[in-house]
Amino acid sequence: MTTPQRWQEIDRIFAAALELEPSERQQFLVDVCADDEELRKEVESLLAHDSAESVIGKSAVEQATQLLSKVDKSELENKAIGPYKILRSLGGGGMGQVYLGHDTRLNRPVAVKLLAFYEATEAERVRRFIAPVLQGVSQQAGAAPSR
């Protein structure tokens, strides 16, 4: 199991890599991860999900966030977002909406979190998305929640 400290290291490196041009990221990971191949692969995996660019230059995540922020939550039920089939809304707030979904690749239930659209850097959106995950990992490990 990945420790909260390890998630924080992954998050820190991922956020730093997002600030770089895509062409600079590979060398950055080689330098910062050194001999830790598992760390490099974890960050590369996160970057791979972030790198899908559309013909107009926005990331797929940003486009989806803008489009979905205008959709009524009930309209997404039984729709697919990538490999995730949306089953029903679980709740929401200022940051966005959380849905019960089904991962069709792994055949298991998942929580799909759609962030509300707001002007922020990609790194800030990722930080806001990952923060609750890190808090949950910390709580499972018995650590005090980070704020």
PyMOL commands that place a pseudoatom at each C-alpha (Angstrom):
pseudoatom trace, name=CA, resn=MET, resi=1, chain=A, elem=C, hetatm=0, pos=[0.000, 0.000, 0.000]
pseudoatom trace, name=CA, resn=THR, resi=2, chain=A, elem=C, hetatm=0, pos=[1.264, 3.451, -0.858]
pseudoatom trace, name=CA, resn=THR, resi=3, chain=A, elem=C, hetatm=0, pos=[1.913, 5.543, 2.220]
pseudoatom trace, name=CA, resn=PRO, resi=4, chain=A, elem=C, hetatm=0, pos=[0.615, 9.100, 2.652]
pseudoatom trace, name=CA, resn=GLN, resi=5, chain=A, elem=C, hetatm=0, pos=[4.202, 10.350, 2.441]
pseudoatom trace, name=CA, resn=ARG, resi=6, chain=A, elem=C, hetatm=0, pos=[4.678, 8.529, -0.861]
pseudoatom trace, name=CA, resn=TRP, resi=7, chain=A, elem=C, hetatm=0, pos=[1.446, 10.053, -2.260]
pseudoatom trace, name=CA, resn=GLN, resi=8, chain=A, elem=C, hetatm=0, pos=[2.683, 13.484, -1.227]
pseudoatom trace, name=CA, resn=GLU, resi=9, chain=A, elem=C, hetatm=0, pos=[5.985, 12.863, -3.030]
pseudoatom trace, name=CA, resn=ILE, resi=10, chain=A, elem=C, hetatm=0, pos=[4.139, 11.674, -6.150]
pseudoatom trace, name=CA, resn=ASP, resi=11, chain=A, elem=C, hetatm=0, pos=[1.821, 14.701, -5.966]
pseudoatom trace, name=CA, resn=ARG, resi=12, chain=A, elem=C, hetatm=0, pos=[4.729, 17.131, -5.545]
pseudoatom trace, name=CA, resn=ILE, resi=13, chain=A, elem=C, hetatm=0, pos=[6.633, 15.721, -8.518]
pseudoatom trace, name=CA, resn=PHE, resi=14, chain=A, elem=C, hetatm=0, pos=[3.488, 15.507, -10.650]
pseudoatom trace, name=CA, resn=ALA, resi=15, chain=A, elem=C, hetatm=0, pos=[2.592, 19.142, -9.931]
pseudoatom trace, name=CA, resn=ALA, resi=16, chain=A, elem=C, hetatm=0, pos=[6.137, 20.251, -10.755]
pseudoatom trace, name=CA, resn=ALA, resi=17, chain=A, elem=C, hetatm=0, pos=[6.097, 18.257, -14.006]
pseudoatom trace, name=CA, resn=LEU, resi=18, chain=A, elem=C, hetatm=0, pos=[2.818, 19.885, -15.046]
pseudoatom trace, name=CA, resn=GLU, resi=19, chain=A, elem=C, hetatm=0, pos=[4.500, 23.275, -14.855]
pseudoatom trace, name=CA, resn=LEU, resi=20, chain=A, elem=C, hetatm=0, pos=[7.019, 22.171, -17.507]
pseudoatom trace, name=CA, resn=GLU, resi=21, chain=A, elem=C, hetatm=0, pos=[6.589, 21.949, -21.248]
pseudoatom trace, name=CA, resn=PRO, resi=22, chain=A, elem=C, hetatm=0, pos=[5.680, 18.376, -22.261]
pseudoatom trace, name=CA, resn=SER, resi=23, chain=A, elem=C, hetatm=0, pos=[9.014, 18.043, -24.091]
pseudoatom trace, name=CA, resn=GLU, resi=24, chain=A, elem=C, hetatm=0, pos=[10.905, 18.773, -20.840]
pseudoatom trace, name=CA, resn=ARG, resi=25, chain=A, elem=C, hetatm=0, pos=[9.024, 16.368, -18.580]
pseudoatom trace, name=CA, resn=GLN, resi=26, chain=A, elem=C, hetatm=0, pos=[10.860, 13.120, -19.396]
pseudoatom trace, name=CA, resn=GLN, resi=27, chain=A, elem=C, hetatm=0, pos=[14.291, 14.528, -18.507]
pseudoatom trace, name=CA, resn=PHE, resi=28, chain=A, elem=C, hetatm=0, pos=[12.841, 16.139, -15.389]
pseudoatom trace, name=CA, resn=LEU, resi=29, chain=A, elem=C, hetatm=0, pos=[11.507, 12.750, -14.234]
pseudoatom trace, name=CA, resn=VAL, resi=30, chain=A, elem=C, hetatm=0, pos=[14.825, 11.051, -14.964]
pseudoatom trace, name=CA, resn=ASP, resi=31, chain=A, elem=C, hetatm=0, pos=[16.605, 13.687, -12.879]
pseudoatom trace, name=CA, resn=VAL, resi=32, chain=A, elem=C, hetatm=0, pos=[14.176, 13.905, -9.962]
pseudoatom trace, name=CA, resn=CYS, resi=33, chain=A, elem=C, hetatm=0, pos=[13.258, 10.214, -9.648]
pseudoatom trace, name=CA, resn=ALA, resi=34, chain=A, elem=C, hetatm=0, pos=[16.862, 8.972, -10.052]
pseudoatom trace, name=CA, resn=ASP, resi=35, chain=A, elem=C, hetatm=0, pos=[16.841, 5.207, -9.404]
pseudoatom trace, name=CA, resn=ASP, resi=36, chain=A, elem=C, hetatm=0, pos=[13.223, 5.067, -8.170]
pseudoatom trace, name=CA, resn=GLU, resi=37, chain=A, elem=C, hetatm=0, pos=[11.599, 3.523, -11.249]
pseudoatom trace, name=CA, resn=GLU, resi=38, chain=A, elem=C, hetatm=0, pos=[8.300, 2.908, -9.436]
pseudoatom trace, name=CA, resn=LEU, resi=39, chain=A, elem=C, hetatm=0, pos=[8.030, 6.609, -8.571]
pseudoatom trace, name=CA, resn=ARG, resi=40, chain=A, elem=C, hetatm=0, pos=[8.809, 7.629, -12.152]
pseudoatom trace, name=CA, resn=LYS, resi=41, chain=A, elem=C, hetatm=0, pos=[6.199, 5.215, -13.555]
pseudoatom trace, name=CA, resn=GLU, resi=42, chain=A, elem=C, hetatm=0, pos=[3.552, 6.485, -11.120]
pseudoatom trace, name=CA, resn=VAL, resi=43, chain=A, elem=C, hetatm=0, pos=[4.131, 10.099, -12.146]
pseudoatom trace, name=CA, resn=GLU, resi=44, chain=A, elem=C, hetatm=0, pos=[4.312, 9.165, -15.842]
pseudoatom trace, name=CA, resn=SER, resi=45, chain=A, elem=C, hetatm=0, pos=[0.950, 7.440, -15.483]
pseudoatom trace, name=CA, resn=LEU, resi=46, chain=A, elem=C, hetatm=0, pos=[-0.612, 10.602, -14.061]
pseudoatom trace, name=CA, resn=LEU, resi=47, chain=A, elem=C, hetatm=0, pos=[0.986, 12.700, -16.790]
pseudoatom trace, name=CA, resn=ALA, resi=48, chain=A, elem=C, hetatm=0, pos=[-0.307, 10.351, -19.485]
pseudoatom trace, name=CA, resn=HIS, resi=49, chain=A, elem=C, hetatm=0, pos=[-3.861, 10.984, -18.312]
pseudoatom trace, name=CA, resn=ASP, resi=50, chain=A, elem=C, hetatm=0, pos=[-3.251, 14.704, -18.412]
pseudoatom trace, name=CA, resn=SER, resi=51, chain=A, elem=C, hetatm=0, pos=[-1.632, 14.879, -21.831]
pseudoatom trace, name=CA, resn=ALA, resi=52, chain=A, elem=C, hetatm=0, pos=[-4.571, 14.258, -24.161]
pseudoatom trace, name=CA, resn=GLU, resi=53, chain=A, elem=C, hetatm=0, pos=[-4.739, 17.455, -26.203]
pseudoatom trace, name=CA, resn=SER, resi=54, chain=A, elem=C, hetatm=0, pos=[-7.537, 18.399, -28.513]
pseudoatom trace, name=CA, resn=VAL, resi=55, chain=A, elem=C, hetatm=0, pos=[-7.254, 20.123, -31.859]
pseudoatom trace, name=CA, resn=ILE, resi=56, chain=A, elem=C, hetatm=0, pos=[-7.810, 23.493, -30.190]
pseudoatom trace, name=CA, resn=GLY, resi=57, chain=A, elem=C, hetatm=0, pos=[-5.044, 22.968, -27.656]
pseudoatom trace, name=CA, resn=LYS, resi=58, chain=A, elem=C, hetatm=0, pos=[-7.016, 22.515, -24.441]
pseudoatom trace, name=CA, resn=SER, resi=59, chain=A, elem=C, hetatm=0, pos=[-6.638, 19.358, -22.416]
pseudoatom trace, name=CA, resn=ALA, resi=60, chain=A, elem=C, hetatm=0, pos=[-9.471, 16.869, -22.588]
pseudoatom trace, name=CA, resn=VAL, resi=61, chain=A, elem=C, hetatm=0, pos=[-9.933, 17.341, -18.844]
pseudoatom trace, name=CA, resn=GLU, resi=62, chain=A, elem=C, hetatm=0, pos=[-10.410, 21.096, -19.208]
pseudoatom trace, name=CA, resn=GLN, resi=63, chain=A, elem=C, hetatm=0, pos=[-12.857, 20.687, -22.076]
pseudoatom trace, name=CA, resn=ALA, resi=64, chain=A, elem=C, hetatm=0, pos=[-14.874, 18.077, -20.202]
pseudoatom trace, name=CA, resn=THR, resi=65, chain=A, elem=C, hetatm=0, pos=[-14.951, 20.259, -17.094]
pseudoatom trace, name=CA, resn=GLN, resi=66, chain=A, elem=C, hetatm=0, pos=[-16.284, 23.238, -19.052]
pseudoatom trace, name=CA, resn=LEU, resi=67, chain=A, elem=C, hetatm=0, pos=[-18.920, 21.185, -20.846]
pseudoatom trace, name=CA, resn=LEU, resi=68, chain=A, elem=C, hetatm=0, pos=[-20.056, 19.162, -17.855]
pseudoatom trace, name=CA, resn=SER, resi=69, chain=A, elem=C, hetatm=0, pos=[-20.338, 22.193, -15.570]
pseudoatom trace, name=CA, resn=LYS, resi=70, chain=A, elem=C, hetatm=0, pos=[-23.320, 23.234, -17.700]
pseudoatom trace, name=CA, resn=VAL, resi=71, chain=A, elem=C, hetatm=0, pos=[-25.089, 19.854, -17.602]
pseudoatom trace, name=CA, resn=ASP, resi=72, chain=A, elem=C, hetatm=0, pos=[-27.815, 18.937, -15.135]
pseudoatom trace, name=CA, resn=LYS, resi=73, chain=A, elem=C, hetatm=0, pos=[-26.517, 16.100, -12.936]
pseudoatom trace, name=CA, resn=SER, resi=74, chain=A, elem=C, hetatm=0, pos=[-29.427, 13.789, -13.839]
pseudoatom trace, name=CA, resn=GLU, resi=75, chain=A, elem=C, hetatm=0, pos=[-28.516, 14.084, -17.539]
pseudoatom trace, name=CA, resn=LEU, resi=76, chain=A, elem=C, hetatm=0, pos=[-25.300, 12.131, -16.929]
pseudoatom trace, name=CA, resn=GLU, resi=77, chain=A, elem=C, hetatm=0, pos=[-26.957, 9.018, -15.520]
pseudoatom trace, name=CA, resn=ASN, resi=78, chain=A, elem=C, hetatm=0, pos=[-26.302, 5.973, -17.723]
pseudoatom trace, name=CA, resn=LYS, resi=79, chain=A, elem=C, hetatm=0, pos=[-23.855, 7.972, -19.852]
pseudoatom trace, name=CA, resn=ALA, resi=80, chain=A, elem=C, hetatm=0, pos=[-20.193, 7.062, -20.319]
pseudoatom trace, name=CA, resn=ILE, resi=81, chain=A, elem=C, hetatm=0, pos=[-17.175, 9.244, -19.679]
pseudoatom trace, name=CA, resn=GLY, resi=82, chain=A, elem=C, hetatm=0, pos=[-14.264, 7.317, -21.087]
pseudoatom trace, name=CA, resn=PRO, resi=83, chain=A, elem=C, hetatm=0, pos=[-14.337, 3.853, -19.513]
pseudoatom trace, name=CA, resn=TYR, resi=84, chain=A, elem=C, hetatm=0, pos=[-16.669, 5.007, -16.706]
pseudoatom trace, name=CA, resn=LYS, resi=85, chain=A, elem=C, hetatm=0, pos=[-20.409, 4.532, -16.892]
pseudoatom trace, name=CA, resn=ILE, resi=86, chain=A, elem=C, hetatm=0, pos=[-22.193, 7.036, -14.658]
pseudoatom trace, name=CA, resn=LEU, resi=87, chain=A, elem=C, hetatm=0, pos=[-24.848, 5.330, -12.524]
pseudoatom trace, name=CA, resn=ARG, resi=88, chain=A, elem=C, hetatm=0, pos=[-26.107, 8.096, -10.219]
pseudoatom trace, name=CA, resn=SER, resi=89, chain=A, elem=C, hetatm=0, pos=[-25.161, 11.242, -8.370]
pseudoatom trace, name=CA, resn=LEU, resi=90, chain=A, elem=C, hetatm=0, pos=[-23.735, 10.772, -4.864]
pseudoatom trace, name=CA, resn=GLY, resi=91, chain=A, elem=C, hetatm=0, pos=[-23.555, 14.445, -3.985]
pseudoatom trace, name=CA, resn=GLY, resi=92, chain=A, elem=C, hetatm=0, pos=[-21.793, 17.661, -4.689]
pseudoatom trace, name=CA, resn=GLY, resi=93, chain=A, elem=C, hetatm=0, pos=[-20.645, 21.013, -3.483]
pseudoatom trace, name=CA, resn=GLY, resi=94, chain=A, elem=C, hetatm=0, pos=[-18.580, 24.003, -4.455]
pseudoatom trace, name=CA, resn=MET, resi=95, chain=A, elem=C, hetatm=0, pos=[-15.776, 21.930, -5.962]
pseudoatom trace, name=CA, resn=GLY, resi=96, chain=A, elem=C, hetatm=0, pos=[-18.008, 19.817, -8.167]
pseudoatom trace, name=CA, resn=GLN, resi=97, chain=A, elem=C, hetatm=0, pos=[-20.125, 16.705, -8.281]
pseudoatom trace, name=CA, resn=VAL, resi=98, chain=A, elem=C, hetatm=0, pos=[-19.381, 13.090, -7.308]
pseudoatom trace, name=CA, resn=TYR, resi=99, chain=A, elem=C, hetatm=0, pos=[-21.068, 10.202, -9.083]
pseudoatom trace, name=CA, resn=LEU, resi=100, chain=A, elem=C, hetatm=0, pos=[-21.261, 6.485, -8.506]
pseudoatom trace, name=CA, resn=GLY, resi=101, chain=A, elem=C, hetatm=0, pos=[-19.819, 4.961, -11.629]
pseudoatom trace, name=CA, resn=HIS, resi=102, chain=A, elem=C, hetatm=0, pos=[-18.722, 1.635, -13.032]
pseudoatom trace, name=CA, resn=ASP, resi=103, chain=A, elem=C, hetatm=0, pos=[-15.231, 1.105, -14.466]
pseudoatom trace, name=CA, resn=THR, resi=104, chain=A, elem=C, hetatm=0, pos=[-15.869, -1.023, -17.547]
pseudoatom trace, name=CA, resn=ARG, resi=105, chain=A, elem=C, hetatm=0, pos=[-12.178, -1.937, -17.873]
pseudoatom trace, name=CA, resn=LEU, resi=106, chain=A, elem=C, hetatm=0, pos=[-11.776, -3.283, -14.349]
pseudoatom trace, name=CA, resn=ASN, resi=107, chain=A, elem=C, hetatm=0, pos=[-15.433, -4.243, -13.823]
pseudoatom trace, name=CA, resn=ARG, resi=108, chain=A, elem=C, hetatm=0, pos=[-15.754, -2.530, -10.454]
pseudoatom trace, name=CA, resn=PRO, resi=109, chain=A, elem=C, hetatm=0, pos=[-17.581, 0.413, -8.882]
pseudoatom trace, name=CA, resn=VAL, resi=110, chain=A, elem=C, hetatm=0, pos=[-15.801, 3.762, -8.785]
pseudoatom trace, name=CA, resn=ALA, resi=111, chain=A, elem=C, hetatm=0, pos=[-16.438, 7.291, -7.635]
pseudoatom trace, name=CA, resn=VAL, resi=112, chain=A, elem=C, hetatm=0, pos=[-16.256, 9.760, -10.532]
pseudoatom trace, name=CA, resn=LYS, resi=113, chain=A, elem=C, hetatm=0, pos=[-15.519, 13.295, -9.399]
pseudoatom trace, name=CA, resn=LEU, resi=114, chain=A, elem=C, hetatm=0, pos=[-16.262, 16.087, -11.869]
pseudoatom trace, name=CA, resn=LEU, resi=115, chain=A, elem=C, hetatm=0, pos=[-14.744, 19.371, -10.817]
pseudoatom trace, name=CA, resn=ALA, resi=116, chain=A, elem=C, hetatm=0, pos=[-16.705, 22.560, -11.194]
pseudoatom trace, name=CA, resn=PHE, resi=117, chain=A, elem=C, hetatm=0, pos=[-15.173, 24.791, -13.843]
pseudoatom trace, name=CA, resn=TYR, resi=118, chain=A, elem=C, hetatm=0, pos=[-13.143, 27.664, -12.558]
pseudoatom trace, name=CA, resn=GLU, resi=119, chain=A, elem=C, hetatm=0, pos=[-10.172, 29.588, -13.868]
pseudoatom trace, name=CA, resn=ALA, resi=120, chain=A, elem=C, hetatm=0, pos=[-7.037, 28.061, -12.372]
pseudoatom trace, name=CA, resn=THR, resi=121, chain=A, elem=C, hetatm=0, pos=[-3.804, 26.545, -13.501]
pseudoatom trace, name=CA, resn=GLU, resi=122, chain=A, elem=C, hetatm=0, pos=[-3.752, 22.876, -14.381]
pseudoatom trace, name=CA, resn=ALA, resi=123, chain=A, elem=C, hetatm=0, pos=[-1.548, 22.219, -11.338]
pseudoatom trace, name=CA, resn=GLU, resi=124, chain=A, elem=C, hetatm=0, pos=[-4.093, 23.936, -9.054]
pseudoatom trace, name=CA, resn=ARG, resi=125, chain=A, elem=C, hetatm=0, pos=[-6.975, 21.878, -10.491]
pseudoatom trace, name=CA, resn=VAL, resi=126, chain=A, elem=C, hetatm=0, pos=[-4.973, 18.683, -10.025]
pseudoatom trace, name=CA, resn=ARG, resi=127, chain=A, elem=C, hetatm=0, pos=[-4.038, 19.687, -6.461]
pseudoatom trace, name=CA, resn=ARG, resi=128, chain=A, elem=C, hetatm=0, pos=[-7.692, 20.338, -5.613]
pseudoatom trace, name=CA, resn=PHE, resi=129, chain=A, elem=C, hetatm=0, pos=[-8.675, 17.034, -7.185]
pseudoatom trace, name=CA, resn=ILE, resi=130, chain=A, elem=C, hetatm=0, pos=[-6.013, 14.962, -5.416]
pseudoatom trace, name=CA, resn=ALA, resi=131, chain=A, elem=C, hetatm=0, pos=[-6.194, 16.644, -1.972]
pseudoatom trace, name=CA, resn=PRO, resi=132, chain=A, elem=C, hetatm=0, pos=[-9.269, 14.671, -0.788]
pseudoatom trace, name=CA, resn=VAL, resi=133, chain=A, elem=C, hetatm=0, pos=[-7.614, 11.435, -1.926]
pseudoatom trace, name=CA, resn=LEU, resi=134, chain=A, elem=C, hetatm=0, pos=[-4.483, 12.229, 0.074]
pseudoatom trace, name=CA, resn=GLN, resi=135, chain=A, elem=C, hetatm=0, pos=[-6.624, 13.126, 3.072]
pseudoatom trace, name=CA, resn=GLY, resi=136, chain=A, elem=C, hetatm=0, pos=[-8.426, 9.781, 2.807]
pseudoatom trace, name=CA, resn=VAL, resi=137, chain=A, elem=C, hetatm=0, pos=[-5.129, 7.883, 2.582]
pseudoatom trace, name=CA, resn=SER, resi=138, chain=A, elem=C, hetatm=0, pos=[-3.841, 9.770, 5.638]
pseudoatom trace, name=CA, resn=GLN, resi=139, chain=A, elem=C, hetatm=0, pos=[-6.973, 8.924, 7.613]
pseudoatom trace, name=CA, resn=GLN, resi=140, chain=A, elem=C, hetatm=0, pos=[-6.749, 5.250, 6.631]
pseudoatom trace, name=CA, resn=ALA, resi=141, chain=A, elem=C, hetatm=0, pos=[-3.145, 5.183, 7.781]
pseudoatom trace, name=CA, resn=GLY, resi=142, chain=A, elem=C, hetatm=0, pos=[-4.163, 6.723, 11.120]
pseudoatom trace, name=CA, resn=ALA, resi=143, chain=A, elem=C, hetatm=0, pos=[-2.578, 10.093, 10.494]
pseudoatom trace, name=CA, resn=ALA, resi=144, chain=A, elem=C, hetatm=0, pos=[-4.278, 13.381, 11.217]
pseudoatom trace, name=CA, resn=PRO, resi=145, chain=A, elem=C, hetatm=0, pos=[-6.031, 14.846, 8.175]
pseudoatom trace, name=CA, resn=SER, resi=146, chain=A, elem=C, hetatm=0, pos=[-4.019, 17.493, 6.354]
pseudoatom trace, name=CA, resn=ARG, resi=147, chain=A, elem=C, hetatm=0, pos=[-5.534, 20.902, 5.736]
for i in range(1, 147): cmd.bond("trace and resi %d" % i, "trace and resi %d" % (i + 1))
show_as sticks, trace
zoom trace
